[in-house]
Amino acid sequence: MPLKAPADFSELNEIMKTPRQTDSDASHEDRAKAIRDTLRDAIVDRRLSPGAKLSEAEVGSLYSVSRTIARSALQMLAFEGLVTSERNKGAFVSNPSPEEARQIFTSRRLIETGILQSAAENMSAEDFAAFREQLKKEALLKEDHGAKARREEIKVSGDFHLMLAEVAGNAILKKFMEELIGRSSLVIALYGKTGTSSCGSDDHFGILEALEAGNLDQATKMMLHHINHIEADLDLRPQSSLSLKDALQL
C-alpha cells in the first residue's frame, strides 16, 4: 500500500521537525563555548605549545564540568583547526609542520586575491567606513603591550581579512577564509618571531586606500606583499609546553 503524501508543506514540516533545544542544552553549549575560549587564549598566548595533550578528563576536572561538555569544547577547537583529535589517543594542540604552514599561506595567496577582486566590486561607502573603524582598533592595539593585547591584535588583524570575505559575498570562500585565518592565527601566535601578529594596520591601510582609489592591481600587489611578510616572520622551531593546569593558570 503506497504511503500517503502529506496534505501540505506545513504537515511535512511537522514530520521533519527536529527536537527543540532545551534550556539545559543551551547551558551546556554556553559552558562549552566558555571553555573553548579559555583554551583558545592559552594556545594563542603560547602557554600551550603545539602537540600539548588536552585530556577530556583533565579539562572536565579543571572546570568542574562533565566530559561531554569538555569534549564539545575540544570539538569546537578541532573545527577551527586549533586542536587535532587522534583515535584512541585523544586531543592535542595542533602542531603544523613547516610544510603545512607554507600550504596555509600559499592557499591564502590564491584565495585572497580572488576575494579582493569580488570585494572591490561590492564595496559601498558604508563598507569603507566600517573598514576605517576596524583599522582604528588595530592601531590602538598595536600601541598596547602584554599577552591580552597581543591576543586581541591577532584576532582583530584576522578580522580585516574576514571582513573582505564578507563583502565579497561568496559564502563558500568566506568559510574557507575562516578556517585559513584560524590556522594562520595559530601559526602566527606559536611561531611569529616578533611576538606580534605581523599583520599590521599599516599594510591594511594601504590595501584599503588602493581599493578606495579603484586601483585593484595595486591592492592585489599589496595584499600579496602583506601575506608574504607575515609568512617571512615565522620561526618554526619547537618549543616546550607547560602542563594543562599551569597553562590555564588554574
N, C-alpha and C positions, 0 to 999 in steps of 0.2 A: 504494500500500500504506500503510495507516494507521500512524502512529508508535506504538511500543509504550510503554505507560504505565510509569512507574517502579513497582517492586514495592512499595515502601513509602516513607514520608516520609524515612527515613534515606538511601535511594538518591537521592531528589530533592535532599536537602541536599548530597550529594556532587556532584551535577551542577551545582548553583547556587553551590557554594562559590567564594569569591574567593581569589586567591593570598594566602598568609600574609605578614605584614610581616617583612622580613628585618632583621638587626641593622644593616645598612648604612642601610636606610630609616629605622629608628628614630634612628640617629645623625644623619642629615640633618635629620630633624624636630626633634630637640633643638637642633641648631645654629641652625636657622631660628627657633625659639622664642626662643632667647637673643638673637639679633639683633633680633627683633621687640620684645622687652622693652626693649632699649637704645634703639632708635629711638622707642618709645613714651615713654620717660622724657625724651628730648630734645625731643619735641613738647610734652609736658605742662609741662616746665620753661621753655618759650618759647625754647629755644635754636634750634629750628626753627620758623619762623613759617608761617602759612597761605600756601600757594602755593609753598613751597620744593620744588625738584625733588629727587627721590630716585632717582638713577640706579642701575639694577641693576648695571652695570659698576663704578661707584664703590663701592657698598655691598659688592660682592663683593671688590673690591681691598682696601678698608679692613679687612675681616675675614678676608681670605685664604681665601675660600670661592668655590665656583662660582656662576655667575649663576643656576643653577637654585635653589640654596639661598637666594640673595638674593631671587629672585623669590617664593619661598614665604613669606619673612618679610614682604615687601611685600603679598602677597595676604592674609595674616593681618590686617595693619593695615587693609587695604581692607574686610575683612569687619566689622571693628569700627567702620568709618566714620571712621577717623582719616586714611586715605590715599585719594586718588582716582586711578584709572588712566584715562588718556586714550589712545585709539587712536592709534598712530604718534607719540605724544609721550612717553609714559612715566608714571611715578607721581609724585604731588605730595602734599604735606601738604594735607589737606582745608581748604578756605577757606570756611567757612559764611558766607553773606551775612546781613545783619541780618534779612531775611525768613525765612531758614532757621532762624536762632536762635529767632525768635519761634514758628515752627512746632514746633520741638523742645519748647519749654516749654508751648505750647498742647496738644500731644499728651500731655505728662506730666500736665497738669491733668485731662485727660479720662480717662486710663488709671489714674492712681494713686488717684483717688477710688474707682474700682471695685475695685482691688486691696485698698485699705484695708478696704472692706466685707467682702470674702471673707476677708481675713486676720483680721479681728475675730471672724469666726465660727469660725475654726480654731485660734486662738492657745491654746496649752497653757501650763501653768506652766513647763515646760522651755523653751518658746519665749521667754517673758518673761525668763527667766534669761539666755538667750543674748543677747537684745537689751540687757540691762543690761551684760553684759560688753562688748558692742560699743560702748556709749556710754562705757565707761571708756577704751577705746582712743582714741576720738575726743577725749575730754577731755585725755588725755595729749599727743596730737599737737598740739592747739590751743595748748598751753603751749610747745611746741618751736618752733624757728625754722630757717630755711635751706631750700634747694631740696628736699632729700630729705624733710624733714618736711612741706613743703607738698604734695609729690607723694603722700606717704602719706596725708595728710589728705584729699585729694581722693578717693583710692581708697576709704578706709575710710568716708567720708561717703556715697559712692555705694553701698557695700555695705549700708548700712542699708536703702536702698530696695529693693535686690535681695533682701534677707532677707524683707522684707514680701511680695514677689512669690513667693518660695519658699513661705512659709507659706500664701499664698492658694491654692496648689495647682493653678494653671492654667498648664500648660506653655507654651501659646501666648502668654499675657500675659507670662510670665517672659522669653521670648525677645524680645518687643518691648521690655521694660524693659532688658534687657541692651544692646540697640542704643541705646536712648534715653539710658541712663546713660553709655555710651561717648561718644556725641556731646555730651552735656551736659558731661562732664568736659573734652572738647576745648575747647568754647566757654568754660567757666569758666577753664580754665588759660590760654587765649590772651587772653581779654578781660575777666577779672574785675578790677574797679577796685581792690579791697582787697588783691590778692595772696594771698588765701586762698580756700578753697573756697566761702565764703558759705553753706555747707550745714552750719550749726552744730549742735553736740551739744545746745545749749540747746533749739533747735526740736525736735530728735529726741526729747529727753527729755520735752517737753510732749506730743508726739504719743503716746509710749509710755504716759505717765501717763493720758491720756484713754482709751486702749484698755484699760488695766488697770481703770479705773473703769467700763468698759462704756459710755462716752459716745462713741458713734460720730460723732454730729453735731459735737461739739467737736473730735474727732480730725481729721475731714474739713476743718473750718474752718482748723485749724492747719496741715494739710498744704498747703492752697491758699495760705495766707499765706506759708508756707515757700517754696513754689515761686515765688511772686510776688517774694519777697525776693531769691532767687537771680537771677532774671531782671533785676531792677532794678539789680543790681550790675554788669551787663555794660557794658563800654566797647568798642565795635566798631570803633574807629579802627584803620587799617592800621599794621603795624609792619615794620621792616626785619629781614632774616634773616641769620644767619651762613652761611658755607659749610658743606657737609655735614661736612667733615673737622673744622673748628673747633667745630661744634656738638656733635659726638660726642667732642671733646677727644682725638682720636687723633693 
